[in-house]
């Protein structure tokens, strides 16, 4: 399966957002994670995902 140029740009943008969101999640203090109902283990599991995974 090949991606057209029109389909490739949104895909690349999504991958970049995934990586950025995971970086921001990893930088949150423990109190903020607690407010979100997340543990450091939850965050670790999420940030270990490849950028192309949702």
Secondary structure as GFF3:
##gff-version 3
##sequence-region A 1 54
A	DSSP	alpha_helix	5	27	.	.	.	ID=ss1
A	DSSP	alpha_helix	30	36	.	.	.	ID=ss2
A	DSSP	alpha_helix	40	47	.	.	.	ID=ss3
###
